[in-house]
Amino acid sequence: MTKDGIRIYEPGDFAGMHAAGKVAAQILDDIAPMIEVGRTTAEIDAEITRLVGVYESTSATIGYKGYEHASCISVNHVVCHGIPSDKKLKDGDILNIDVTVIVDGWYGDTSRMYVAGKLPRKAERLIEVTHDSLMIGIEAVKPGNTFGDIGHAIQTYVESNRMSVVRDFCGHGLGRVFHAPPNVLHYGRPGTGPVLEEGMFFTIEPMVNLGRPETKVLGDDWTAVTRDKSLSAQFEHSVGVTADGVEIFTLSPGGLFHPTYQQ
């Protein structure tokens, strides 16, 4: 069943999404000790690829539109879709790692921030605001609210902290497919967009820049960077609308979703 082109899932489908989300989140927990100065993002991706198999899941990104890796790893001013490489992490680098797995036909999609070495103060504040904006957006998820309410909550919080929300990329519906309607914008006006209904599954994944919101995609046709080379951060959860609120499918089993656990 669909509403506004958005699929409405059955109550029994939540279990499948929780199972897929848990695997994706567990993989991001497992790689946390690897994030250190001198490590390459290719080494991290190789371990993610191995873990996808360990957990008897399938990578949703390997082979997707020709992409060859089990993760996107976006460092510093890379906004999203960073390609793992042999470049070594330096002290103070911040990075977003995004993983999507398929478990029994269900898609689990999540990303979070990490730091190599000592976290610089301005990066720490960016990460804090980005994380909190995601959670504020999730708080707006309940039947009767709109997708504009989610975007407005995120945008208002980010801009009140004198940072900017990326507009060129957004969250998306998912479930038994990787990307589906709706586009989940991280900015907007209250009361606009489709109305949230029980059984909708989608990601919320704000990308926040210390500088201006504009981005550009590099010649590899994947890597998106900030135009002004300012730092960027992102956090992502997959969620489902319940009868009276929201369930997060991609909670960290070890409580490692926010990098301050490293402090």
Rosetta silent file (secondary structure, phi, psi, omega in degrees, C-alpha in Angstrom):
SEQUENCE: MTKDGIRIYEPGDFAGMHAAGKVAAQILDDIAPMIEVGRTTAEIDAEITRLVGVYESTSATIGYKGYEHASCISVNHVVCHGIPSDKKLKDGDILNIDVTVIVDGWYGDTSRMYVAGKLPRKAERLIEVTHDSLMIGIEAVKPGNTFGDIGHAIQTYVESNRMSVVRDFCGHGLGRVFHAPPNVLHYGRPGTGPVLEEGMFFTIEPMVNLGRPETKVLGDDWTAVTRDKSLSAQFEHSVGVTADGVEIFTLSPGGLFHPTYQQ
SCORE:     score description
SCORE:     0.000 S_00000001
   1 L     0.000  138.558  179.731    0.000    0.000    0.000 S_00000001
   2 E  -126.938  153.380  174.484    1.271    3.477   -0.849 S_00000001
   3 E  -136.032  125.103 -175.129    0.348    7.023    0.121 S_00000001
   4 L    56.112   31.190 -177.491    1.746    9.974   -1.889 S_00000001
   5 L    78.093    1.691 -178.308    3.937    7.367   -3.603 S_00000001
   6 E   -99.582  125.835 -178.130    5.351    6.395   -0.186 S_00000001
   7 E   -70.441  138.296  174.354    5.021    2.753    0.739 S_00000001
   8 L  -104.715  116.906 -178.603    3.197    1.956    3.978 S_00000001
   9 L   -89.362  161.261 -178.455    4.661   -1.146    5.619 S_00000001
  10 L   -84.746  158.619  178.857    2.865   -3.586    7.905 S_00000001
  11 H   -54.910  -34.910 -179.731    3.505   -3.844   11.678 S_00000001
  12 H   -69.346  -15.044 -178.129    5.260   -7.175   11.143 S_00000001
  13 H   -78.507  -16.583 -179.736    7.785   -5.509    8.830 S_00000001
  14 H   -60.749  -35.352 -177.711    9.388   -3.553   11.674 S_00000001
  15 H   -62.828  -40.506  178.497   11.222   -6.689   12.841 S_00000001
  16 H   -63.670  -38.939  179.440   12.972   -7.063    9.487 S_00000001
  17 H   -70.441  -36.947  176.523   14.112   -3.452    9.566 S_00000001
  18 H   -63.568  -40.220 -179.310   15.387   -3.796   13.123 S_00000001
  19 H   -64.873  -44.631  179.744   17.405   -6.869   12.117 S_00000001
  20 H   -68.030  -42.871 -179.826   18.989   -5.121    9.125 S_00000001
  21 H   -63.775  -36.243 -179.568   19.586   -1.905   11.042 S_00000001
  22 H   -65.749  -39.929  179.224   21.237   -3.759   13.895 S_00000001
  23 H   -64.005  -46.859  179.892   23.762   -5.410   11.560 S_00000001
  24 H   -59.465  -44.035 -179.288   24.684   -2.086    9.945 S_00000001
  25 H   -68.106  -36.757  179.061   25.061   -0.437   13.354 S_00000001
  26 H   -64.851  -39.344  177.727   27.071   -3.367   14.732 S_00000001
  27 H   -61.131  -42.917  178.660   29.526   -3.091   11.842 S_00000001
  28 H   -67.511  -30.567  171.510   30.039    0.595   12.625 S_00000001
  29 H   -64.524  -47.117 -171.871   30.603   -0.353   16.285 S_00000001
  30 H   -63.628  -32.986 -175.798   33.114   -3.035   15.329 S_00000001
  31 L   -85.864   -6.803 -175.361   35.311   -0.767   13.218 S_00000001
  32 H   -52.303  -43.210 -179.247   35.545    2.000   15.829 S_00000001
  33 H   -65.375  -16.309 -178.602   38.943    0.823   17.190 S_00000001
  34 H   -78.910  -16.266 -173.541   40.391    0.998   13.653 S_00000001
  35 L   -79.588   96.700 -175.290   39.914    4.752   13.354 S_00000001
  36 L  -150.329  159.220  179.807   43.405    5.967   14.138 S_00000001
  37 L   -58.831  134.495  178.991   46.170    8.118   12.732 S_00000001
  38 L    94.325  -13.740  178.466   48.037    6.355    9.901 S_00000001
  39 L   -79.546  143.058  175.085   45.177    4.054    8.951 S_00000001
  40 E   -93.303  153.162  178.187   43.916    4.233    5.385 S_00000001
  41 H   -69.285  -24.894  175.393   40.239    4.446    4.547 S_00000001
  42 H   -65.893  -37.698  177.320   40.757    1.495    2.174 S_00000001
  43 H   -64.181  -40.728  178.835   41.831   -0.647    5.151 S_00000001
  44 H   -64.023  -44.505  179.978   38.696    0.379    7.036 S_00000001
  45 H   -63.900  -37.015  178.820   36.510   -0.452    4.042 S_00000001
  46 H   -62.298  -38.450  177.793   38.200   -3.853    3.659 S_00000001
  47 H   -69.467  -38.331  176.157   37.275   -4.680    7.253 S_00000001
  48 H   -60.999  -43.139  178.208   33.706   -3.494    6.668 S_00000001
  49 H   -59.206  -42.892  178.710   33.512   -5.783    3.633 S_00000001
  50 H   -63.269  -43.489 -177.552   34.727   -8.686    5.762 S_00000001
  51 H   -67.483  -33.444  175.656   32.201   -7.929    8.517 S_00000001
  52 H   -55.206  -41.378  177.678   29.314   -7.789    6.030 S_00000001
  53 H   -72.099  -40.789  179.214   30.083  -11.443    5.325 S_00000001
  54 H   -55.606  -40.357 -177.424   30.627  -12.349    8.981 S_00000001
  55 L   -90.155   15.742  174.506   27.102  -11.140    9.770 S_00000001
  56 L    52.998   42.036  176.431   25.645  -13.082    6.826 S_00000001
  57 L  -118.291  179.740  179.032   24.429   -9.913    5.151 S_00000001
  58 E  -124.847  140.373  174.929   24.979   -8.377    1.719 S_00000001
  59 E   -72.711  131.448  176.943   26.457   -4.980    0.901 S_00000001
  60 L   -82.321  -15.828 -173.005   23.899   -2.722   -0.750 S_00000001
  61 L   -98.188  -27.247  178.759   26.583   -0.446   -2.191 S_00000001
  62 L   -67.204  117.218 -176.962   28.975   -2.878   -3.901 S_00000001
  63 L    91.631   -6.576  179.788   27.800   -2.830   -7.507 S_00000001
  64 H   -75.448  112.932 -177.952   25.303    0.001   -6.936 S_00000001
  65 H    51.654   33.745  177.415   25.606    2.224  -10.034 S_00000001
  66 H    86.536    0.961  179.971   29.102    0.830  -10.484 S_00000001
  67 L   -69.743  144.522 -169.468   30.299    1.614   -6.964 S_00000001
  68 L  -113.954    7.760 -171.840   32.929   -0.866   -5.767 S_00000001
  69 L  -125.950  159.031 -179.330   33.021   -0.499   -1.966 S_00000001
  70 L   -86.793   -1.038  179.882   31.026   -1.598    1.080 S_00000001
  71 L  -150.639  160.735  162.949   31.138    1.886    2.597 S_00000001
  72 E  -108.454  132.232 -178.830   31.416    5.564    1.831 S_00000001
  73 E  -126.053  111.531 -170.977   34.083    7.261    3.958 S_00000001
  74 E  -113.269  115.175 -171.786   33.991   11.053    3.884 S_00000001
  75 E  -104.859  130.609  172.071   36.909   12.901    5.497 S_00000001
  76 L    58.245 -102.364 -175.449   36.924   16.537    6.687 S_00000001
  77 L   -89.722    3.935  172.469   35.448   18.730    3.906 S_00000001
  78 E   -77.890  123.875 -174.906   33.984   15.745    2.037 S_00000001
  79 E   -78.658  -46.149 -179.342   30.222   16.011    2.558 S_00000001
  80 E  -166.119  168.337  175.248   29.229   12.504    1.461 S_00000001
  81 L    61.679   29.218  174.556   30.009    9.623   -0.920 S_00000001
  82 L   -66.237  134.670 -176.841   33.745    9.685   -0.209 S_00000001
  83 L   -91.501  127.814  176.841   35.481    6.738   -1.888 S_00000001
  84 L   -55.037  141.542 -175.549   37.824    4.619    0.297 S_00000001
  85 L  -149.040 -177.528  179.211   41.447    5.081   -0.753 S_00000001
  86 L   -87.006    6.863  177.582   45.069    4.577    0.274 S_00000001
  87 L   -71.025  132.467 -176.399   45.232    8.059    1.798 S_00000001
  88 E   -86.469  143.401  176.197   46.238    7.844    5.466 S_00000001
  89 L   -70.597  141.043  178.711   44.269    9.502    8.253 S_00000001
  90 L  -108.892  162.355  179.250   46.014   12.394    9.978 S_00000001
  91 L   -59.377  127.162  179.241   45.723   13.626   13.563 S_00000001
  92 L    92.035   -5.413  175.745   42.495   15.580   13.961 S_00000001
  93 L   -63.224  137.709  170.614   40.797   14.209   10.835 S_00000001
  94 E  -110.847  145.900 -177.895   37.054   13.731   11.207 S_00000001
  95 E  -146.306  142.930  172.482   35.254   11.197    9.046 S_00000001
  96 E  -101.051  131.474  175.425   31.784    9.964    8.333 S_00000001
  97 E  -117.047  124.854 -174.231   31.407    6.262    7.576 S_00000001
  98 E  -118.109  123.983 -177.794   28.186    5.211    5.847 S_00000001
  99 E  -129.513  135.793  172.205   27.187    1.544    5.570 S_00000001
 100 E  -129.623  127.362  178.949   24.105   -0.092    4.069 S_00000001
 101 E  -122.473  159.957  175.441   23.485   -3.827    4.324 S_00000001
 102 E  -115.958  125.580  178.349   20.732   -6.150    3.173 S_00000001
 103 E  -127.100  115.193 -179.233   19.455   -8.788    5.624 S_00000001
 104 L    52.177   36.942  176.744   16.684  -11.122    4.434 S_00000001
 105 L    88.764   -6.456 -179.813   15.676   -8.539    1.831 S_00000001
 106 E  -101.397  144.263 -176.870   15.548   -5.595    4.252 S_00000001
 107 E  -100.876  128.591  174.307   17.897   -2.613    3.999 S_00000001
 108 E  -113.599  119.087 -171.050   19.747   -1.208    7.011 S_00000001
 109 E  -129.304  122.379 -178.972   21.329    2.195    6.323 S_00000001
 110 E  -155.844  153.440  172.695   23.271    4.268    8.865 S_00000001
 111 E  -145.341  158.074  178.110   26.270    6.556    9.178 S_00000001
 112 E  -154.851  169.208 -177.694   28.146    8.241   11.977 S_00000001
 113 E   -96.429  148.367  174.890   31.182   10.384   12.708 S_00000001
 114 E  -135.517  165.091  175.575   34.604    9.283   13.949 S_00000001
 115 E  -133.405  139.461  173.257   37.839   11.106   14.763 S_00000001
 116 L   -98.098  122.305 -179.577   41.455   10.077   14.219 S_00000001
 117 L    74.871 -141.790 -175.584   43.659   11.271   17.074 S_00000001
 118 L   -86.575  131.469 -177.481   42.706   14.410   18.964 S_00000001
 119 L   -80.148  117.698  177.695   39.404   16.030   18.067 S_00000001
 120 L   -64.322  149.628 -174.588   39.825   19.762   17.261 S_00000001
 121 H   -59.791  -45.321 -176.957   37.439   22.038   19.160 S_00000001
 122 H   -66.846  -33.370  177.004   35.677   23.493   16.102 S_00000001
 123 H   -70.043  -37.125  178.610   35.195   19.990   14.696 S_00000001
 124 H   -60.577  -43.095  179.998   33.863   18.800   18.044 S_00000001
 125 H   -66.997  -40.324  177.064   31.227   21.517   18.029 S_00000001
 126 H   -59.963  -46.190 -179.830   30.269   20.714   14.421 S_00000001
 127 H   -62.794  -42.068  179.844   29.862   17.039   15.274 S_00000001
 128 H   -60.604  -48.936 -178.248   27.808   17.883   18.363 S_00000001
 129 H   -64.289  -40.591 -179.169   25.424   20.153   16.452 S_00000001
 130 H   -65.150  -46.143  177.893   25.056   17.644   13.596 S_00000001
 131 H   -59.085  -48.822 -176.515   24.306   14.764   15.965 S_00000001
 132 H   -66.284  -32.701  178.393   21.810   16.808   17.948 S_00000001
 133 H   -65.569  -37.788  175.714   20.109   18.057   14.776 S_00000001
 134 H   -60.852  -48.000 -176.634   19.480   14.447   13.728 S_00000001
 135 H   -66.473  -34.726  176.222   17.954   13.601   17.095 S_00000001
 136 H   -66.668  -38.360  175.911   15.812   16.776   17.013 S_00000001
 137 H   -63.742  -41.687  179.191   14.615   15.774   13.543 S_00000001
 138 H   -64.130  -35.352  178.323   13.740   12.295   14.787 S_00000001
 139 H   -61.447  -23.873 -179.474   11.739   13.829   17.660 S_00000001
 140 L   -83.510   -2.342 -177.354    9.486   15.435   15.028 S_00000001
 141 L   -86.114  110.640  172.130    8.561   12.016   13.585 S_00000001
 142 L  -166.255  153.714 -178.481    5.021   11.003   14.548 S_00000001
 143 L   -54.979  137.298  178.901    1.750   10.453   12.703 S_00000001
 144 L    98.863  -28.909  171.470    0.109   13.710   11.684 S_00000001
 145 L   -75.053  171.604 -179.458    3.326   15.698   11.434 S_00000001
 146 E  -118.534  166.852  175.422    4.821   16.377    8.007 S_00000001
 147 H   -64.911  -29.235  174.378    8.218   15.885    6.403 S_00000001
 148 H   -62.870  -33.190  176.949    8.496   19.678    6.388 S_00000001
 149 H   -62.886  -39.794  178.925    8.267   19.588   10.177 S_00000001
 150 H   -63.834  -50.966 -178.561   11.332   17.304   10.276 S_00000001
 151 H   -61.451  -40.935 -179.617   13.344   19.527    7.948 S_00000001
 152 H   -64.038  -41.009 -179.803   12.322   22.698    9.754 S_00000001
 153 H   -61.668  -42.983 -179.792   13.354   21.284   13.139 S_00000001
 154 H   -67.456  -50.437 -176.633   16.799   20.365   11.796 S_00000001
 155 H   -60.038  -45.390 -177.585   17.353   23.602    9.868 S_00000001
 156 H   -60.434  -44.074 -178.431   16.272   25.852   12.736 S_00000001
 157 H   -66.515  -45.745 -177.902   18.609   24.150   15.196 S_00000001
 158 H   -62.935  -47.342 -176.278   21.616   24.111   12.854 S_00000001
 159 H   -70.205  -26.752  175.464   21.245   27.731   11.775 S_00000001
 160 H   -67.866  -19.484  175.651   20.756   28.871   15.371 S_00000001
 161 L   -99.381   16.120  174.536   24.276   27.501   15.902 S_00000001
 162 L    59.598   38.310  171.731   25.586   29.540   12.926 S_00000001
 163 L  -123.158  177.139 -175.222   26.183   26.513   10.733 S_00000001
 164 E  -128.137  148.544  178.346   24.495   25.503    7.468 S_00000001
 165 E   -95.498  128.989  175.758   22.438   22.557    6.248 S_00000001
 166 L   -66.571  133.680 -178.462   23.427   20.962    2.937 S_00000001
 167 L  -106.043  -11.553 -174.495   20.550   21.141    0.463 S_00000001
 168 L   -80.912  -11.934 -179.662   21.998   19.097   -2.402 S_00000001
 169 L  -135.704  155.936 -174.308   21.498   15.718   -0.671 S_00000001
 170 L  -150.575  172.738  171.868   18.700   14.331    1.440 S_00000001
 171 E   -77.627  179.834 -171.442   17.327   11.304    3.248 S_00000001
 172 E  -158.149  156.666  170.196   15.122    8.768    1.495 S_00000001
 173 E   -67.359  151.584  175.255   12.535    6.082    1.884 S_00000001
 174 L  -156.463  179.362 -177.986   13.807    2.525    2.233 S_00000001
 175 L   159.365 -100.547  173.070   12.640   -0.924    3.311 S_00000001
 176 L   -92.912    6.368  172.820   12.842   -3.717    0.764 S_00000001
 177 L  -132.438  160.719 -176.184   14.551   -1.252   -1.582 S_00000001
 178 L   -75.588  -49.895 -178.247   17.618    0.968   -1.084 S_00000001
 179 L  -130.639  130.103 -179.160   16.111    4.279   -2.221 S_00000001
 180 E  -150.155  166.018  172.819   12.417    5.082   -2.530 S_00000001
 181 E   -59.598  149.803    5.630   10.081    8.050   -2.060 S_00000001
 182 E   -95.639  169.183  162.501   10.001   10.353   -0.236 S_00000001
 183 E   -76.781  126.945 -178.387   13.003   12.645   -0.391 S_00000001
 184 E  -102.070   97.830 -177.920   13.597   13.609    3.247 S_00000001
 185 L   -77.822  146.890 -179.277   14.858   17.188    3.182 S_00000001
 186 L  -100.987   24.967  174.328   16.809   18.526    6.148 S_00000001
 187 L  -151.676  164.238  177.664   15.348   21.998    5.765 S_00000001
 188 L   151.406 -176.788 -178.632   11.850   23.252    5.133 S_00000001
 189 L  -108.467  142.855  178.776    8.700   24.906    6.400 S_00000001
 190 L   -58.557  143.643  174.481    6.405   23.473    9.083 S_00000001
 191 L    80.077    1.882 -179.441    3.274   21.802    7.787 S_00000001
 192 L  -102.737  162.660  178.564    4.589   21.239    4.257 S_00000001
 193 L    82.880  176.411 -179.263    5.245   17.991    2.411 S_00000001
 194 L   -60.421  150.649  177.589    3.573   14.605    2.837 S_00000001
 195 E   -82.756  136.978  179.414    1.918   13.770    6.155 S_00000001
 196 L   -71.764  136.724  178.053    3.672   11.118    8.240 S_00000001
 197 L  -133.115  150.766  176.660    1.747    7.880    8.696 S_00000001
 198 L   -54.260  132.845  178.569    2.352    4.721   10.682 S_00000001
 199 L    99.778   -3.359  173.891    4.357    2.238    8.603 S_00000001
 200 L   -80.824  134.052  176.582    6.536    4.715    6.707 S_00000001
 201 E  -117.255  133.834  179.549   10.251    3.788    6.725 S_00000001
 202 E  -163.741  168.600  175.374   12.947    6.314    5.793 S_00000001
 203 E  -101.157  149.757  166.364   16.362    7.736    6.644 S_00000001
 204 E  -121.759  125.608 -170.267   17.136   11.061    8.252 S_00000001
 205 L  -149.614   62.843 -175.919   20.746   12.024    7.564 S_00000001
 206 L   -59.809  136.264  171.076   21.556   15.726    7.940 S_00000001
 207 E  -108.104  125.931 -173.542   24.809   16.980    6.484 S_00000001
 208 E  -124.132  133.444  179.891   25.999   20.123    8.253 S_00000001
 209 E  -109.866  144.270  173.341   28.791   22.480    7.185 S_00000001
 210 L   -69.079  -29.092  179.686   30.800   24.875    9.324 S_00000001
 211 L  -103.699 -134.373 -177.764   30.759   27.265    6.365 S_00000001
 212 L   -79.888  162.079 -174.698   28.303   27.739    3.537 S_00000001
 213 L   -80.469  -13.569 -171.710   25.888   24.990    2.392 S_00000001
 214 L   -67.770  144.564  178.397   26.997   24.735   -1.254 S_00000001
 215 E  -127.851  167.219  169.557   28.647   21.538   -2.465 S_00000001
 216 E  -143.151  151.000  179.499   30.269   20.271   -5.642 S_00000001
 217 E  -100.182  130.766 -177.223   30.831   16.743   -6.955 S_00000001
 218 L   -73.467  175.907 -174.712   34.376   15.864   -7.995 S_00000001
 219 L   -63.586  -16.988  177.606   35.432   14.312  -11.300 S_00000001
 220 L   -76.174   -2.903  179.107   34.955   10.758   -9.972 S_00000001
 221 L    68.205   11.046  177.462   31.180   11.469  -10.095 S_00000001
 222 L  -123.047  -55.299 -168.882   30.797   10.359   -6.464 S_00000001
 223 L   -68.054  119.796  176.252   32.725   12.482   -3.985 S_00000001
 224 E  -103.612  131.021 -178.228   30.797   15.579   -2.841 S_00000001
 225 E  -126.037  161.070  173.656   32.781   18.330   -1.093 S_00000001
 226 E   -71.636  136.944 -179.051   32.010   21.719    0.409 S_00000001
 227 L   -64.000  -34.668 -177.377   32.610   24.467   -2.157 S_00000001
 228 L   -93.108    8.428  178.406   34.318   26.671    0.452 S_00000001
 229 L    64.391   18.185  175.444   36.400   23.746    1.816 S_00000001
 230 L   -74.948  157.843  178.431   34.806   24.111    5.251 S_00000001
 231 L   -64.127  148.643  178.037   34.436   21.044    7.475 S_00000001
 232 E  -133.650  148.507  177.823   31.309   18.933    7.087 S_00000001
 233 E  -137.856  158.938 -179.771   29.680   16.314    9.329 S_00000001
 234 E  -153.924  142.265  167.744   26.788   13.874    9.004 S_00000001
 235 L  -130.841  147.057 -177.588   24.845   11.390   11.100 S_00000001
 236 E  -140.667  132.557  168.174   22.205    9.001    9.748 S_00000001
 237 E  -123.900  150.207  166.247   19.563    6.749   11.232 S_00000001
 238 E   -96.419  134.331 -174.439   16.909    4.605    9.555 S_00000001
 239 E  -134.223  162.074  174.059   13.544    5.043   11.271 S_00000001
 240 E  -131.780  140.017  178.607    9.961    3.840   11.133 S_00000001
 241 E   -80.861  126.865  177.704    6.799    5.732   12.028 S_00000001
 242 L  -101.521 -179.186 -178.871    4.800    3.988   14.762 S_00000001
 243 L   -60.078  -31.670 -175.821    1.233    4.553   15.940 S_00000001
 244 L  -130.173   13.067 -178.951    2.373    7.201   18.408 S_00000001
 245 L   173.380 -123.988 -171.176    5.925    8.168   17.408 S_00000001
 246 E  -149.012  147.632  168.578    9.050    6.632   15.950 S_00000001
 247 E  -118.005  135.797  175.842   11.369    3.629   16.218 S_00000001
 248 E   -94.681  123.606 -177.053   15.063    3.934   15.332 S_00000001
 249 L   -85.274  -17.109 -168.182   16.260    0.817   13.505 S_00000001
 250 L  -117.366   31.403  176.733   19.989    1.615   13.560 S_00000001
 251 L   -61.251  141.704  178.603   20.776    2.297   17.227 S_00000001
 252 L   -69.233  120.167  178.414   24.376    1.451   18.163 S_00000001
 253 L   -58.020  -31.936 -177.012   24.389   -1.845   20.125 S_00000001
 254 L  -100.219    8.118 -178.796   27.441   -0.640   22.066 S_00000001
 255 L    68.650   33.525 -173.679   26.382    2.966   22.576 S_00000001
 256 L  -108.915   18.578 -173.043   29.102    4.161   20.183 S_00000001
 257 L   -66.241  -32.874 -177.645   27.008    6.313   17.824 S_00000001
 258 L  -106.664  132.331 -171.337   28.561    9.590   18.983 S_00000001
 259 H   -68.680   -6.542  176.928   32.386    9.880   18.882 S_00000001
 260 H   -65.983  -10.856  174.864   32.652   11.408   22.349 S_00000001
 261 H   -61.412  -21.386 -179.084   32.683    7.807   23.575 S_00000001
 262 H   -78.374  -17.567 -172.741   36.347    7.932   22.578 S_00000001
 263 L   -72.192    0.000    0.000   37.134   10.809   24.916 S_00000001
